[in-house]
């Protein structure tokens, strides 16, 4: 019988947590950039890419289900 599971459905809890940790690298970078008085064009682009990354990740059910309520709130505040 063929395995029709999407690859993400095969992630171990440890792999999900690794993806969450990577997403929080984006959270930390966005927060650092938000502390600056003004951003260079490159910094704006970096921030935008990281916000998009968070939007993509939070839309993935397996990722969202692995987040704590606090983590979900943090990400949602940054992508709003």
N, C-alpha and C positions, 0 to 999 in steps of 0.2 A: 504494500500500500504506500502511495506517495505521501510525503510529508508536505502538507499545504500550509503549515504554520509560517507566518512572516518571521523573518530573522529576529526581530525584537522580542517575539514571544518566547524565544529561547534564551534570553538574557538571564543570567543568575542574579540573585539579589546583590552580590558583590559587583557585578558589572553595572547594574542599575545605579548603585551608589557611586561608582566611578564616573558615570555620565553626569550624575547630580553634582559631584565635586567639580567636574569640568565646567558645568554651567555656573557654578558659584565663582569660578575664576572670572567668568564674564561679569557676574554681579559685582565682584570686588573692583574690577577694572572700571566699570560704569560708575560706581560710587566714587572712585578716585577722580575720574574725569569730571564728575558733577561738583567736586570741591574746588575746581579751578575757576578763576574769575572769567577767563575767556579760553576758548579752544582754537587750536590751529585747524586748518582744513583737514589735515591728516587725523587729528584727534577726533574731530566730528565724524569722520568716516569710520574710524575704529569704534567709536561709541555706537554708531548706527548699525554696524555689522554685528556687534555683540548683542544689541537689543533684538535684532532680527533672529540671531541664534537662540535667544531665550524664548522668543515667540514660537519658533519652530519646535523647540524642545517641549514647552509646556503643552503644546497641542497633541503631543504623543501620549496616549493613555497610559502606557507602561511607565513613562517618566513621571507624569502627574501623580500617578498612584504611589510612586515611590517617595514623593515629597512629604515632609511634615506640613502641618497647617501653617506654621511660621514660614517655612521655606516658600510655600505657595504664595503667601501674602507678600513676601519680599519680592519675588519675581513679578507678580502681578502689578505691584506698585511701580516697578522700573519700566514695565512695557506698556503702561497705560498711556 
